[in-house]
Amino acid sequence: MNEKFIRDKLPTAIRHHIELLERMRRDFVANVSHELRTPLTVIRGYVEILKDTPEFNGTKYETMFKQMFQHGVRMSNLIDDLLLLSHLESHELEVDPGSEVHITQLLQNLIEEAKSISGLNKHKIKLMTDKNLNLMGIEDELKSLFSNLIINAVKYTPPNGTIKICWGLQDKQPVFSVADTGIGIAKKHIPRITERFYRVDKARSRGSGGTGLGLAIVKHVLLRHEGELKIQSKLNEGSTFSCIFPATRMINGTIK
C-alpha cells in the first residue's frame, strides 16, 4: 500500500494540511540549499588555491587544506542532491514525455566515470546493452538515476568484485539493471532504503561519502517516468536494482 493511496483515503482537510506541510518543507530545503551554495563555492575556491600552494607542500597545512576541500566537495554534492530531490518532489505528479534519450551512449559515459572511481579496487564492470533501444524521457534525470545506482554498486562492492549493468527488453518492457557482488542489504531494510537519509549502516554510509539521497532521487525520477524499482539483495552475496519503464516510452531504433 503506497503513500499516495493512504493519503487519498484521508479526510480532505487533513490531506490539504499534509500537502501544505510537504510544500513548506520542500520550499525550505530548496531555499536553504540555494543560500548555502554561493558561500560554499567561494570557500571551496579559496581552499583549492591554498591546498595547491607550493609553500604548503609536505606540511601539516597541506593535509588540512586537502581535508577541508574534500569535505567542501561532499557538502556541494549534498546541496546539489537536495536541490534535485526538491525539484523532483515538486513535479513528481507531472508526467513529462521528454525527448529521445540515447541510453547506450549515456551508459558508456557513466561506465568510464565508474571505472575511474573504482580505481585500485579493480572492479570488473560489465556493460550489456541493446544499442537500438532508446527511451523517451528527461536526459539529466535519467543520467542521475543511472549514475546513482552504478556508483552505489562501486562503493559497496569489495575489491575485485563484479558489477554487471544491463539495458534491454524484458517481457516487452525497457529495463535497466545493476547487479553486483557487494555486501548486500538485509531484507528488513529494503522497504525503506529509498527514503531520504535512510541509512542501513550509518558508519558504513559515512565512510562511502554518500549523501543519503541517491535512492530517494532514483525513486522520484522513476515516478516522473512512470517506472518502478525492484530490489533483490542478500547479505554478503550482492544486490540487483532493476528499473522497469513502460513500453509506451520505448523507442526501438531498428523500427524507425
Sequence and secondary structure as in RCSB ss.txt:
>XXXX:A:sequence
MNEKFIRDKLPTAIRHHIELLERMRRDFVANVSHELRTPLTVIRGYVEILKDTPEFNGTKYETMFKQMFQHGVRM
SNLIDDLLLLSHLESHELEVDPGSEVHITQLLQNLIEEAKSISGLNKHKIKLMTDKNLNLMGIEDELKSLFSNLI
INAVKYTPPNGTIKICWGLQDKQPVFSVADTGIGIAKKHIPRITERFYRVDKARSRGSGGTGLGLAIVKHVLLRH
EGELKIQSKLNEGSTFSCIFPATRMINGTIK
>XXXX:A:secstr
  HHHHHHTS HHHHHHHHHHHHHHHHHHHHHHHHHHHHHHHHHHHHHHHHT GGGTTSHHHHHHHHHHHHHHHH
HHHHHHHHHHHHHHHTTT     EEE HHHHHHHHHHHHHHHHGGG  EEEEEE TTEEEEE HHHHHHHHHHHH
HHHHHTS TT EEEEEEEEETTEEEEEEEE S    GGGGGGTTSTT  SSHHHHHHHT  S HHHHHHHHHHHT
T EEEEEEETTTEEEEEEE  GGGEEETTT 
